[in-house]
């Protein structure tokens, strides 16, 4: 069973980025069978070990093993200073040069302005390619204002949700193409999911 890991690089405990990544994982488990999913928030790793690149420390070692064992990764980050976060950079720097070889990656970014919409292509995608990712699918940028927070569960505005779920479906298709023994599954249309939620 292919393993998927959602890696989030936000330093915030109440991260919109994590909401978007969780939304993507929920869609994968609900609409695409045959994937084993897990989450890794870089902010939960010991900061001193992360910044000192102590790969042998237990939590850092387990995190690196989770990446190594994953067939596909969702890598999600808020945009800081027109790029991905330093926290995510510190973790990606711990990966070996071929740390993403053979893997399919879906990059996601969140931010407060459409001025940062190209962050995925100009900042994150080159790093993922340099680490040897087999296929980096079309990423998505989600405006912070599209993440609705309230007394109930966090939600995405319908137009943002449809766009995100289309990206997730493309990611699932790419994973299936890389794992031919995995039977194809027709995804639930994103518009139907939005109407049902």
Secondary structure, DSSP 8 states (H G I E B T S, - for coil): -EEEEEEE----TT-HHHHHHHHHHHHHHHHS-SEEEEEEEGGGS-HHHHHTT-TTSHHHHHHHHHHHH-SEEEEEEE-BTTB--HHHHHHHTTS-TTTTBT-EEEEEEEES-GGGTTHIIIIIHHHHHHTTBSEEEEEEEEEGGGEE-SSS--EE-HHHHHHHHHHHHHHHHHHHHH-TTS-------HHHHHHH-
